[in-house]
């Protein structure tokens, strides 16, 4: 019974506090690209994250290949 009351109080507090939080408003829209503002799609680089993702995939694939090769050698011996 005490656990249920404690859960109810905790849940109620979370609901009350959650309703009091306000989100930050959106940023101002970018300027016109023809006047010299940033490009329409934004100015964040695309390549950095994809390079890291490819390197991590290469490392994971290499590890799995090595483990498979090691396991295969162990079975043959």
Helices and strands as residue ranges (DSSP letters): H 2-20, H 47-76
